[in-house]
Structure formats: structure tokens, C-alpha cells
């Protein structure tokens, strides 16, 4: 369960387009889309993962 003021978001791999991770972020302070470099088990390498709906 997310804390007050934070929303759950899904991270999608930019190479294989699969949704691999979920995390939370504060939408009031971070208005831009989140992008993190995470490990994609389908590609077997670290790739950029971008926030999706």
C-alpha cells in the first residue's frame, strides 16, 4: 500500500516494451516521467525503464 501523497507507477523497458517493475513517486514534487536504468530479465541486460500508466 502506498503512503499518502504517493502513487504507484509501472516501469516499462524501452527495448522490449515489457512492464517489469512497479514503484511509487510523489506526483506533486516530480511532474516529469521517471526513467531509471534497471535490469531487464527478458533482454538479460541493464536497460532504461520509463514510467507508464
ABEGO torsion letter per residue (X at the ends): XBBBGBBBBBBBBAAAGBBABBBBBBAAABABBBBBBBBBAAAGBBBBBBBBX
